[in-house]
Amino acid sequence: MTFAQAAEAHLDDVYGYLAWFTGNRAAADDLAGETFERALRLWHRFDPGRGSARTWLCQVARTVALDHFRSERRRTAREQLAAVPERFEERFAEGLAADLQAALGVLTAGEREVVVLRVVLDFDASTAAGVLGISPTNCTTRLNRALKKLEEALNVAA
């Protein structure tokens, strides 16, 4: 598989992952572009024997997103502003029921990340754990906690 084929096949997955992880469509657009630029430079390191191109691209995307968050944190500190985590854009979840949209807003970026990998992209626990750099057990635990938090938020809204 060439880089162009991998990029074309998995562009939507990478963008979706970044959009859910960041909770911000504009940031996801920028980060997706940066992800594919970085992936092109690193394509020679991709080993299909160790995993799929989709998984590898999501790992690159995660690194790009975490670099972005660290950079934003440093910028904020330089400006001597209080560190406020990015809020999940309510309009990102357009088309969802209002109560689900509100419930998604209470999840942290990390919680949204595990939900998108396991539920939206349908990665198995081992694959999602590989992207996150954690054990499959830890990945499953994080998913269960995020889903419980969603369920509690939905029960409050009902």
C-alpha positions in Angstrom: 0.0 0.0 0.0 1.3 3.4 -0.9 1.0 6.5 1.3 -1.5 8.0 -1.1 -3.7 5.0 -0.9 -3.5 4.9 2.9 -4.2 8.6 3.2 -7.2 8.4 0.9 -8.6 5.3 2.6 -8.3 6.6 6.1 -8.7 10.4 5.8 -12.2 10.3 7.3 -11.2 8.0 10.2 -8.3 10.3 11.1 -10.4 13.5 10.9 -13.2 11.9 12.9 -10.8 10.7 15.5 -9.3 14.2 15.8 -12.7 15.9 15.8 -13.9 13.7 18.7 -10.6 13.9 20.6 -10.4 17.7 20.4 -14.1 18.5 20.4 -13.4 21.2 17.9 -13.9 20.8 14.1 -11.6 23.7 13.1 -8.8 22.3 15.2 -9.4 18.8 13.8 -9.1 20.2 10.2 -5.7 21.8 11.1 -4.5 18.8 13.0 -5.6 16.3 10.2 -3.5 18.3 7.7 -0.5 18.3 10.1 -1.1 14.6 10.7 -0.8 13.7 7.1 2.2 15.9 6.6 4.0 14.2 9.4 2.8 10.8 8.3 4.2 11.4 4.8 7.6 12.2 6.3 7.5 9.1 8.5 5.9 6.7 6.0 9.2 4.9 5.6 8.9 3.8 9.2 5.4 2.3 8.7 5.6 -1.5 9.2 2.4 -3.3 8.0 3.6 -6.3 10.0 3.0 -4.4 13.2 -0.4 -3.0 12.5 -2.7 -1.5 9.9 -2.2 1.8 8.2 -5.4 3.0 9.9 -4.0 2.3 13.3 -0.6 3.8 12.5 -2.2 7.0 11.1 -4.4 7.3 14.3 -1.2 7.0 16.4 0.4 9.8 14.4 -2.8 11.8 14.8 -2.7 11.3 18.5 0.9 12.5 18.7 0.0 15.6 16.7 -3.0 16.4 18.9 -1.0 15.9 22.1 1.7 18.2 20.7 -1.0 20.7 19.9 -2.4 20.6 23.4 1.1 21.0 24.9 1.8 23.9 22.7 -1.5 25.6 23.6 -0.8 25.1 27.2 2.7 26.7 26.9 1.2 29.6 24.9 -1.5 30.1 27.6 1.1 30.0 30.3 3.2 32.6 28.5 0.1 34.9 28.3 -0.4 34.2 32.1 -4.0 33.1 31.6 -5.6 30.5 33.7 -5.5 27.1 32.1 -9.0 26.3 31.0 -9.5 23.0 29.2 -11.1 23.3 25.8 -14.8 22.8 25.9 -16.5 20.4 23.6 -18.2 22.5 20.9 -21.9 22.0 21.2 -22.4 22.5 17.5 -20.0 19.6 16.8 -22.7 17.2 17.9 -25.3 18.7 15.6 -28.0 16.3 14.7 -27.7 14.4 18.0 -30.5 14.4 20.5 -30.2 17.4 22.8 -29.6 15.3 25.9 -26.9 13.2 24.2 -25.3 16.4 23.0 -25.2 17.8 26.5 -23.9 14.5 27.9 -21.0 14.5 25.4 -20.2 18.0 26.6 -19.3 16.7 30.1 -16.7 14.2 28.8 -13.1 15.2 28.9 -10.9 15.1 25.8 -9.4 11.8 27.0 -12.8 10.3 27.6 -14.0 11.4 24.2 -10.8 9.9 22.7 -11.4 6.4 24.1 -15.1 6.5 23.1 -14.3 7.5 19.5 -11.7 4.8 19.1 -13.8 2.0 20.6 -17.3 3.0 19.7 -17.2 5.3 16.7 -14.2 3.8 14.9 -14.9 0.3 16.3 -11.3 -0.4 17.2 -10.8 -3.5 19.4 -9.4 -2.9 22.9 -5.8 -4.0 21.8 -5.8 -1.7 18.8 -7.2 1.3 20.7 -4.8 0.7 23.5 -1.9 0.7 21.0 -3.1 4.1 19.7 -3.3 5.4 23.3 -0.1 3.9 24.5 -1.8 2.0 27.3 -2.7 -1.6 28.1 -5.9 -3.1 26.7 -7.2 -3.5 30.3 -6.7 0.2 31.0 -8.3 1.0 27.7 -11.4 -1.0 28.6 -11.5 0.6 32.1 -11.4 4.1 30.6 -14.1 3.2 28.1 -16.3 1.8 30.9 -15.8 4.9 33.0 -16.6 7.2 30.1 -19.7 5.3 29.2 -20.8 5.4 32.8 -20.3 9.1 32.9 -22.3 9.5 29.8 -25.1 7.3 31.2 -25.2 9.4 34.4 -25.3 12.6 32.4 -28.2 11.2 30.3 -30.1 10.1 33.5 -29.7 13.6 35.0 -31.0 15.1 31.8 -34.0 12.8 31.7 
